[in-house]
Amino acid sequence: MVLPHQTVWLVLGRMNNHLAIECSKTAVRFVSLKNQVVVNDVLAKFNSLKPNDIKDQLSEIVKTNSFLSDDFQDVTLSWSEKKSTLVPSSVFSESSPLLIFGLCFGKQTSADEIDYNRISELSVVNIFEIPLWIKSFFVVKFPRVILQHEGTHVLRKTMDHNAFKLKATAIVHQDFFQLSIVKHNQLEFYSFFDMQSAEDVIYHLLFVLQQKELSDDQGTIELIKGLNANEQLIQDAKSGFEKIQTLKKFSIVIEDNYISKAQQLCV
């Protein structure tokens, strides 16, 4: 059966109606996208760190923003947490998420708060901590939501475009940043660093490039604003990188809406 032209347009438009949620322990962001264009954008900092208070605040946000009641074709959530580790798929199959996570971060976290994402593009598994209130709220509100760690979204986005030349991607948050480096379509580095200033971002990224003997390469450094990030800090980091002579072959870029758009690759 051939659909009328108007009906075809409606079906295609609905297929690209995407709600991308970014969430951390301290903030949340809801972004609706149509055809990769941001239509609505709501950012809120949590007034409390208590799960019940956070869920009450989230309920109020959903209630007061009518677009969140739209019939989204895809709903995804990116969870930001620095306790994340990558292991080869072969290692994962011989062990368990709880055991691997315990070896990396200690055994204080319960099995209910450990999850994982398979990243087939790299043949690795991302194991991470995620609090129970995330699932108890968002799965009830958005039953078809796909929950994944921010690092998973970043790696898929990084590998999806221009991954042959050296590319360092820094997702800057309030007090830490996530760093991944790819080259020749291979993952060279993935980790997290605590930070207080732009100088910390510059120091750690430059140190990793030097340790990997990559600082003389031609490539790109991507600076991405995470939840609760200081915009001026990112601008200062960009200016600092541009002054370093050993990085003169690098392009330093600030990418907007990176995490939200990266989530479109995970549906």
N, C-alpha and C positions, 0 to 999 in steps of 0.2 A: 504494500500500500504506500502510495506517495503522499506525504503530508503537505498541506498548503504551506506556502513560503512563510507566512506569519507564524505558523505553528513550529516550523523548523527553527526559526529565530528564537522563539521562546524556550524551546528545549535546549538549544545550545547555550543560551544565556543562563539558564538554571544550572547547567553542568559546570559553569565557571563561577558560581556563587559560593564563595569559600569563607569560612570563619576561621581565622588563625588566632590562637590564644597564646600569649607568652606569660609565664607565671614563675615566680620565685617565692621564697619565704617572706619577702617584704613587699611585693608589688605584683600587679597583674595588668595586662594590656590585651584588649580585644580589638582585632582589626578585621574588617570585612573587605574582601577583595572581589572584584568582577573583572575577568580577563586580565588579571595581574595588576589591576589599578586599585589603589586604596580608596574605598568609598567612605568608610567610617573608622574612627580611631579613638579609643577610650583608654586612658592610662590612669591607674589609681594606686596609691601607696596604701598598704594595710595599716590600720590604726592600732592593731594589736598583733602579737605573735601567737595568741591562743587560737587553736583550730576552730572552736565554736564561734569566736568573734570574727574570724576571717570568713567563715561560711556565711554568717549573717551579713557581713559587708558585701560579699559577692552576690548574695541574693538581692540586696538593695541595688547594686549596680545593674544587674540583669533587669530588675523591675523598672528602673528609671531610664533605660536605654532601649527604646522600642525595637531597634534594628536587631537586637539579640534574640528576638522572637521570630525572626524570619525563617523561612524554610531553606536552610543551607544544604546544598548538595554534599559538601564536605566540611567537616569540623575537625580541626587538629589542635593539639596543645603541645607547646614546647616548654619543658620543665628545666629550669636553670638551677644547677647545683654542682659545686665543684668536686664533690665526691663521685667521680666517674672514671672508669678505667676501661681500656680496650684490651681484648685478648683474642688471639687467633681462633677461628671457628673450631679448629681441630682440638685446641686445648679446652675450649668450653665444653665440647662434647664428652670429654673425659672427666669433667669435674662438675661443679654446681655453682650457681650464682652466689649463694651464701658463702661457700668456702672461698671462692676467688675474692669476693668483696672483703671478707674477713682478713685475708692475707694482705690486702692492700691498705685497708683503713681500720683494722681492728674489729672486734666482735661485738661492739656495743649495739649495733643496729639489728633489729629483728628481721626475720625472713619476710614478714609481711610488707616491709618497707624497702625491699630490694627488688628491682626489676631489671630487664635487659632488652636491648634492641639488636636484632641481627642486621648487619650492614653488608649485604651480599656483594656490593661493588668492590669492597676491600677484603672480603672474606674474614671479617672480624665481628666481634660481639661487644657492644657497649653495655657494661654493667654499672648500675648507678642506684643511688638512694632516692626514694620518693615517698613523702609522707602519705599516710592513709587518707587524710582529708582531701587530697587532690582527687583521688578516685571517687570517694564517697560523695563529693559535690558535683564534679564535672560529668561523671558517667550518668548520674541521675538526671542532671539538667540537659545534657547532650548525649543521649544513649549511643550514638554512632561515633562519638569522639575517638580519635586516635591519639593516644598519649605516648610521647617519645621524649627522650632527653635532648636538650638543646645541642649537645655535641653531635648527636646523630643527624640532626637537621643540617648542621654546619658542614659536616663531612660530605653529605650527599650533595649539598649545594656546591661545595668546593670542587668535588669530582665531576660535577655535571658540566662545567664550563671552564675552558682554558686551564686545564690541570697539567699540561705538558711542561710549560715553563714554570719556574719556581714561583710559588705563591704562598705567602704567610698571611694567615687570617687571625686577627685578634678581636675577640668579642669582649668588650670592656664593660664590667659591671661596677657596682659601687665600691667594693673593696677587693675584688679579684678579677682576673681576666683569663679567658680560655685561649690557648694558642694552638693552632694546627698549621702544619707546613706540608705542602705537596710538591712533587716534582716528577716529571716523566710519568704522570698518571699513577704515582705511587705515594702512599702516605709516609712522610719522613719523620713527623713528630706530632704528638698530641699530649697536652698536659695543661695544668692550671697553675697560676701563680697569684699569691697575695700581692696587693698593691695599695699604695696610698697616694701616689702622684704619677704624673706623666713620665717622670724620670724612671720609675719602677718598670713601666711598660717598655720603655726604650732599652733599659739595661737588660732585662730578661730576654727580650726578643733578639737583641744584638748578640747576647751571650750564646743563645741557642744557634744562631746562624754561624757564629764563629766556631763553635764546637762541632757543628756539622760540616764545616768548611764550605759554607754556602754564601758567605757575605760578599764574595767577588762575582757572584752570578748576576745575570740580568733577570729581573722579576718584578713582582708586585707585593706590596704590603697593604693589606686591607684592614682598616680600622672600623669596627662595627660598634654602635652604641647599644649596649644591653639595658635591661631594666634598671632604673635608678642610677644610671651612669651620669657622670658630670660631663656635659657637652664641652665645656672649656678644657677639661682634661684631655679629651680626644683631640681637640684642635691643637693643644700644646704638644701632644705626642706627635702629631703630623708635622708640626713646625720643627720639632727636635730631630725627627728622622731625616728631614730634608736638609739639615745642616751637617749631617754626618758624611764625610767624604767617601768612606768605604761603601756607602750605600748609594752612590751617585748613579748606579745603573738600575736602581729600583724606582718604580712609580709608587707614590704614596697616595692612597685614595681612601675617602670616607664613604661608605656605602649606607644608604638609607633604607629602612624597612627590610633589611637583609633577612632577619629571622622569620618574619611573617611570610615573605615570599619564598623562603627556603622550604617552608612547610608544605607548599604546593607540590613538592617532589615526593612527598611521603604519603600519598593517597592512592 
